[in-house]
Amino acid sequence: MQENILWVYLAAVNVIALIMCVYDKRAAIQRRRRISEKALFAISVIGGAAGMLAGMLLVRHKTRHWQFMVFVPLLIIAHVVIIVVWLL
């Protein structure tokens, strides 16, 4: 049961991260109010790093910022390690 909750949570937070990334890219193009980098990093830290990376690559957003290109993939690795350890 706990495993199912984990997968549902991860799916939801990654979809939200993807949507946030795409929304922020569109807001940047249209010169509208943006989502802060803190919020984008926060959603990545709480489990949405894979969705954030997918959004970054899909719409070419934040790909010139080294912090995103380094830390988001590192967060993915950390999340995988945490999940593997937790499931063992």
Buried (B, 14 or more C-beta within 10 A) or exposed (E): EEEEEBEEEBEEBBEBBBBBBBBBBEEBEEEEEBBEEEEBBEBBBBBBBBBBBBBBEEBEBBEEBEEBEEBBBEBBEEBEEEBEEEEE
